[in-house]
Amino acid sequence: MARILVVDDSPTIRKMMIASLRGLEGVTIEEAGSGLEAVERLALGPVDMLFLDLNMPDIHGVEVIQFVRSHSAYAALPICVVTTRGDEASKTLAMDAGANVYITKPFSPHDLAEQANKLLPQ
């Protein structure tokens, strides 16, 4: 069973993202409300994919990406950024840090599910 971690400081956005991913087979979805909580959850056990907001009050999403990529156990973890930041500088920063995909809010539920299907290890 694959584990997806959805990280966003907005409970409403997390619920929308989780609803978008619920139809995926063989997947459990967990959530975190901050960058710090995401890092803590990663320390507790393996995750197969990360959906991550950039703008969070404690640890910025790019810092979470950098943390993930600095640990060999998560070097290949698929990371899909889902954020309101539509500017090229933010996208470049996230992609250079190691994100696999960059989606700007508002997102299409179909796009989230499609990215999960593409990036989750088979």
Salt bridges, closest charged atoms under 4 A:
ASP8 OD2 - LYS105 NZ 2.66
GLU30 OE2 - ARG3 NE 2.78
GLU30 OE1 - ARG41 NH1 3.47
GLU31 OE1 - ARG14 NE 2.70
GLU37 OE2 - ARG41 NE 3.58
ASP53 OD1 - LYS105 NZ 3.66
ASP87 OD1 - ARG85 NE 3.59
GLU114 OE1 - HIS110 NE2 3.13
GLU114 OE2 - LYS118 NZ 3.79
